[in-house]
Amino acid sequence: MEIKFFSAVATLIVVSLVTGLTRAMPYLIFGGKKEIPSTVRYLGTVLPASIMIILVVYCLRNIDITSFPFGLAELISVALVVVLQVTKKNTILSILFGTACYMILIRTVFPL
């Protein structure tokens, strides 16, 4: 029992140190008066949208369009998120309503 406890504590310490180090690295490397390289600035502007596109594709990859419900719950929810994001420009609102729409649709309209 003692070995498991110390192993768990050691694991938590290592994970905490690595997490802290990775979060501190940008400030250690680019802190102060150092100029941020153009490549890093470019990645900072491009990567957020790229990651969101990858997440959407990952979430929609298993849609079966050959059998009922033909991915309608997913497509309706994605459409709602797009409409809310374009009209309200509020990411949290879009995520909350899109998730709620999807959960309601798969539980009531399109139960599996």
N, C-alpha and C positions, 0 to 999 in steps of 0.2 A: 504493500500500500504506500509506503514511504517513497519508493522509487517512482511510482506513477505521479505522486504529488510533485516531487522535485523535477521530474521530467516535464511536467506541465508548466511549472513555474519557469524553468529554463527556456522552454519553447516560447512562452509569452514574453520573456525578456528579449530574446533574439528577434522576435517578430516586431516588438515595439521599437527596438533600436534600428532595425532595417527600415521600418516605416518612417521613423523620425529622420533618418539619414536621407531617404529618397525625397522627403518633403523639404528638407533643408538644402539639398544640392543646388537648386536654381539660385538660391540666395547666396550660397557660398561661391558659386561659379560666376554669376552675373551681378552680384551685389556691388554696392558702392557706385563708383563712377565709371565702371567698365561698360563699354558699348555692347549691346546685344547684337550678335551676328545676324545678318539679313536672313540666313537660312532658318534660324530659330524663330525670328519674327514671322517669316512666311509659314512655317509649320504651326505657329500659334494662331494664325488666321484660318488655315485650311483644315487642320485636324479636327476641330469640334464638329464641323458639318460632315466630314468624312466618317467620323465615329458614329454619328447619328444615322447616317445612311447604312452603315454596316449593321447597326443594331436593328433597324427596320427590316432589312433583308433577312437577317438571322431570325427575327420573329415571324416573318411571313414565309419562310422556306418550306414549311410542311403543309401548306394549304393544299387540299385535294380538290381540284376544280372539276373532277370527273364524277363526283358523287355528292349527294345532298349533304350539307347546305351550300356546297360550292364555294366555301370561304367567304360567305356573305357577312358573317359576324365580324371577321377581321377587316374586310374591305369597308364596311359601314363605319367601323371604329376609326380606321385610318382616315377616311373621308371627313369624319367629324373633327379629328385632330387637325387636319389641314385647314378646314374652314375656320375653326376657332383660332388657330395660329395666325392665319392671314387677317382675320377681322379684329381679334382682340389683342394679338401680339403678346400673349401672356403664356409662357411655357408651362407653368405649374397648372394653370387652368386647363390647358390643352391636354396635359398628361392625365390629370384627375378625371376629366369628363370622358376622354378616350378610354381609359381603363374602366370606368364605371359603365360606359356604354357596352364595351366588350363583355364584361362580366354579366350584365343584365341580359344581353342577347344570348349568350351561351347557356344561361340558366333557365331562361323562360321561352324565348322564341325558337332557338335552335338547340334544344337539349340533345346531348349525344347518347 
